[in-house]
Amino acid sequence: LNKNVPIFVCTMAYPTVPCPLHIFEPCYRLMIRRCMETGTKQFGMCISDPVKGFADYGCILEIRNVEFFADGRSVVDSIGKRRFKVIQHSQRDGYNTADIEYIEDQKVS
């Protein structure tokens, strides 16, 4: 998963840290549904950037559970997995996507 990765522009996320999300915007509802249907259950999280739209660094989040509501909203239980650097910014169906490169952290002994 490193080409056309869906990007949720919201807050900072970190590896191993849970990140609960309330999804209500139509573009992000579509994004989450696609993440679940394709089986990747992953998307990127980046903070906003006034020039580029979103930052050049972010964190991959893995969806652990989604609770869908009748009105289309959902609550997503996700957790940070890996940090990444954005190689190319793009968009798809109203939400941001990116080609990314994973950042390898040095292991602490």
FIDO-353298 format. One line per 8 residues: number of its first residue (from 1); for each residue x, y negated, z of N, C-alpha, C. Coordinates in Angstrom, 3 decimals, padded with zeros to 6 digits. Layout:
N
NUM	X:Y:Z:X:Y:Z:X:Y:Z ~ ...
***
This chain:
109
1	000.850:001.188:000.000:000.000:000.000:000.000:000.891:-001.244:000.000 ~ 001.238:-001.725:-001.197:002.020:-002.960:-001.263:001.671:-003.825:-002.476 ~ 000.727:-003.406:-003.314:000.254:-004.202:-004.451:-001.217:-004.558:-004.238 ~ -001.568:-005.810:-004.500:-002.950:-006.283:-004.344:-003.555:-005.938:-002.983 ~ -002.782:-006.143:-001.936:-003.235:-005.878:-000.571:-004.248:-006.963:-000.182 ~ -005.441:-006.575:000.302:-006.397:-007.578:000.757:-005.820:-008.347:001.944 ~ -006.018:-009.668:001.942:-005.493:-010.510:003.018:-006.634:-011.226:003.718 ~ -006.744:-011.026:005.015:-007.703:-011.744:005.847:-006.968:-012.956:006.407
9	-007.400:-014.144:006.040:-006.754:-015.373:006.503:-007.457:-015.817:007.773 ~ -006.773:-015.671:008.905:-007.422:-015.963:010.178:-006.404:-016.352:011.246 ~ -005.812:-015.382:011.891:-004.961:-015.625:013.047:-003.680:-014.812:012.926 ~ -002.804:-014.937:013.920:-001.590:-014.122:013.952:-001.934:-012.735:014.476 ~ -001.322:-011.733:013.869:-001.469:-010.355:014.335:-000.071:-009.782:014.502 ~ 000.057:-008.825:015.401:001.364:-008.252:015.723:001.269:-006.729:015.762 ~ 002.355:-006.039:015.385:002.359:-004.569:015.471:002.034:-004.104:016.895 ~ 001.264:-003.060:016.987:000.806:-002.379:018.217:-000.250:-003.152:019.004
17	-000.605:-004.370:018.596:-001.562:-005.191:019.355:-002.956:-005.074:018.730 ~ -003.979:-004.704:019.530:-005.350:-004.637:019.007:-005.823:-006.013:018.522 ~ -006.640:-006.013:017.473:-007.142:-007.263:016.899:-008.619:-007.083:016.540 ~ -009.531:-007.325:017.491:-010.967:-007.202:017.186:-011.420:-008.388:016.338 ~ -012.264:-008.109:015.349:-012.717:-009.154:014.421:-014.228:-009.112:014.254 ~ -014.840:-010.293:014.180:-016.267:-010.420:013.862:-016.342:-010.880:012.412 ~ -016.846:-010.030:011.534:-016.879:-010.310:010.096:-018.285:-010.759:009.709 ~ -018.382:-011.961:009.119:-019.697:-012.457:008.705:-019.676:-013.126:007.336
25	-018.512:-013.580:006.849:-018.445:-014.216:005.539:-018.574:-013.146:004.449 ~ -019.394:-013.413:003.406:-019.631:-012.403:002.366:-018.360:-011.845:001.727 ~ -017.363:-012.687:001.471:-016.140:-012.178:000.821:-015.401:-011.193:001.725 ~ -015.365:-011.459:003.033:-014.678:-010.548:003.947:-015.510:-009.302:004.232 ~ -016.834:-009.420:004.163:-017.680:-008.233:004.288:-017.375:-007.269:003.143 ~ -017.235:-007.813:001.936:-016.878:-007.011:000.769:-015.490:-006.396:000.946 ~ -014.544:-007.184:001.429:-013.174:-006.717:001.623:-013.131:-005.524:002.595 ~ -013.814:-005.641:003.727:-013.820:-004.566:004.729:-014.496:-003.324:004.161
33	-015.607:-003.518:003.467:-016.305:-002.374:002.863:-015.390:-001.640:001.881 ~ -014.651:-002.383:001.062:-013.721:-001.761:000.113:-012.589:-001.029:000.826 ~ -012.072:-001.622:001.901:-010.997:-000.958:002.671:-011.479:000.386:003.208 ~ -012.736:000.436:003.637:-013.277:001.680:004.179:-013.567:002.685:003.062 ~ -014.138:002.204:001.945:-014.509:003.110:000.849:-013.297:003.718:000.150 ~ -012.217:002.948:000.011:-011.026:003.470:-000.666:-010.234:004.406:000.237 ~ -010.498:004.352:001.534:-009.814:005.242:002.469:-008.511:004.696:003.022 ~ -008.061:003.520:002.536:-006.806:002.967:003.066:-006.984:002.508:004.502
41	-008.166:001.978:004.803:-008.488:001.446:006.131:-007.447:000.443:006.608 ~ -006.837:-000.286:005.667:-005.811:-001.271:006.026:-005.978:-002.545:005.213 ~ -005.581:-003.648:005.819:-005.546:-004.943:005.142:-004.515:-005.809:005.840 ~ -004.116:-006.881:005.192:-003.143:-007.785:005.786:-003.818:-008.938:006.522 ~ -003.151:-009.443:007.534:-003.634:-010.621:008.280:-002.548:-011.680:008.209 ~ -002.928:-012.876:007.752:-002.002:-014.011:007.681:-002.695:-015.248:008.237 ~ -001.901:-016.175:008.735:-002.473:-017.459:009.135:-002.603:-018.342:007.899 ~ -003.423:-019.354:008.014:-003.671:-020.279:006.909:-002.451:-021.147:006.629
49	-002.301:-021.530:005.368:-001.261:-022.468:004.942:-001.944:-023.499:004.047 ~ -001.809:-024.796:004.352:-002.527:-025.816:003.585:-002.127:-025.909:002.116 ~ -000.914:-025.474:001.775:-000.442:-025.552:000.391:-000.710:-024.251:-000.370 ~ -000.285:-023.123:000.195:-000.367:-021.834:-000.495:-001.668:-021.082:-000.252 ~ -002.439:-021.506:000.738:-003.659:-020.788:001.101:-003.454:-019.882:002.301 ~ -002.337:-019.162:002.313:-001.984:-018.347:003.480:-000.473:-018.201:003.552 ~ 000.003:-017.886:004.748:001.439:-017.864:005.051:002.179:-016.773:004.278 ~ 003.496:-016.913:004.202:004.353:-015.961:003.493:004.678:-014.710:004.309
57	004.280:-014.677:005.571:004.515:-013.512:006.422:003.221:-013.141:007.132 ~ 003.038:-011.850:007.374:001.836:-011.392:008.054:002.032:-010.011:008.625 ~ 000.916:-009.409:009.023:000.938:-008.087:009.643:-000.182:-007.234:009.042 ~ 000.130:-005.996:008.728:-000.883:-005.048:008.261:-001.706:-004.611:009.470 ~ -003.029:-004.648:009.314:-003.933:-004.155:010.348:-004.572:-002.862:009.855 ~ -004.707:-001.906:010.743:-005.381:-000.644:010.441:-006.730:-000.639:011.137 ~ -007.772:-000.341:010.387:-009.128:-000.302:010.949:-009.308:001.000:011.718 ~ -009.628:000.869:013.006:-009.885:002.060:013.817:-011.372:002.403:013.833
65	-012.221:001.358:013.799:-013.662:001.580:013.825:-014.360:000.329:013.306 ~ -015.515:000.524:012.657:-016.336:-000.601:012.214:-017.763:-000.353:012.665 ~ -018.368:-001.372:013.266:-019.775:-001.302:013.632:-020.526:-002.282:012.736 ~ -021.381:-001.751:011.848:-022.145:-002.572:010.916:-023.498:-002.925:011.525 ~ -023.950:-004.167:011.305:-025.246:-004.617:011.792:-026.209:-004.777:010.620 ~ -027.512:-004.754:010.906:-028.547:-004.817:009.865:-028.464:-006.080:009.013 ~ -027.993:-007.182:009.591:-027.929:-008.452:008.848:-026.651:-008.582:008.004 ~ -025.819:-007.538:007.958:-024.630:-007.555:007.119:-023.338:-007.858:007.859
73	-023.442:-008.410:009.065:-022.235:-008.672:009.857:-021.649:-007.354:010.340 ~ -020.407:-007.426:010.803:-019.792:-006.246:011.401:-018.747:-006.659:012.428 ~ -018.471:-005.732:013.316:-017.385:-005.903:014.278:-016.350:-004.838:013.936 ~ -015.133:-005.297:013.678:-014.057:-004.407:013.255:-013.043:-004.271:014.387 ~ -012.774:-003.035:014.768:-011.736:-002.734:015.751:-010.488:-002.368:014.959 ~ -009.502:-003.261:014.966:-008.272:-003.004:014.209:-007.059:-003.160:015.121 ~ -005.937:-002.634:014.637:-004.688:-002.726:015.395:-003.540:-003.014:014.426 ~ -002.610:-003.837:014.869:-001.454:-004.189:014.047:-000.543:-002.997:013.818
81	-000.048:-002.857:012.572:000.823:-001.733:012.229:002.235:-002.174:011.845 ~ 002.375:-002.956:010.765:003.701:-003.326:010.248:003.694:-004.767:009.780 ~ 004.821:-005.434:009.958:004.972:-006.803:009.449:005.343:-006.762:007.971 ~ 004.999:-007.824:007.252:005.327:-007.883:005.831:005.646:-009.303:005.386 ~ 006.305:-009.380:004.226:006.578:-010.645:003.559:005.772:-010.661:002.264 ~ 005.126:-011.789:001.984:004.334:-011.931:000.763:005.271:-012.230:-000.404 ~ 005.148:-011.444:-001.463:005.933:-011.641:-002.684:005.152:-012.499:-003.679 ~ 003.834:-012.236:-003.787:002.995:-012.988:-004.718:001.594:-013.159:-004.138
89	001.111:-014.391:-004.135:-000.243:-014.723:-003.672:-001.218:-014.565:-004.839 ~ -002.411:-014.012:-004.573:-003.444:-013.921:-005.602:-004.821:-013.832:-004.940 ~ -005.865:-013.667:-005.757:-007.231:-013.563:-005.245:-007.999:-012.493:-006.005 ~ -009.037:-011.975:-005.355:-009.921:-010.989:-005.985:-011.310:-011.140:-005.382 ~ -012.287:-011.400:-006.200:-013.696:-011.471:-005.780:-013.925:-012.346:-004.546 ~ -013.220:-013.468:-004.460:-013.466:-014.427:-003.385:-012.575:-014.306:-002.164 ~ -011.808:-013.232:-002.058:-010.873:-013.128:-000.932:-009.445:-013.063:-001.468 ~ -008.501:-013.373:-000.600:-007.090:-013.406:-000.992:-006.505:-011.996:-001.043
97	-005.530:-011.824:-001.925:-004.756:-010.585:-001.993:-003.291:-010.971:-002.170 ~ -002.405:-010.017:-001.999:-000.977:-010.301:-002.158:-000.220:-009.036:-002.511 ~ 000.860:-009.226:-003.237:001.859:-008.171:-003.379:002.827:-008.410:-002.234 ~ 003.136:-007.358:-001.496:003.938:-007.528:-000.278:005.152:-006.617:-000.266 ~ 006.040:-006.923:000.664:007.239:-006.118:000.920:007.304:-005.957:002.443 ~ 007.386:-004.724:002.904:007.417:-004.481:004.347:008.736:-004.914:004.950 ~ 008.667:-005.387:006.180:009.856:-005.798:006.937:010.189:-004.646:007.870 ~ 011.404:-004.163:007.784:011.842:-003.078:008.658:012.456:-003.657:009.923
105	011.844:-003.375:011.046:012.372:-003.847:012.334:013.486:-002.924:012.809 ~ 014.461:-003.500:013.491:015.508:-002.680:014.088:014.956:-002.030:015.336 ~ 015.202:-000.742:015.451:014.723:000.009:016.614:015.513:-000.373:017.858 ~ 014.795:-000.499:018.960:015.443:-000.795:020.237:015.715:000.526:020.938 ~ 016.956:000.726:021.361:017.291:001.997:022.022:016.949:001.966:023.496
***
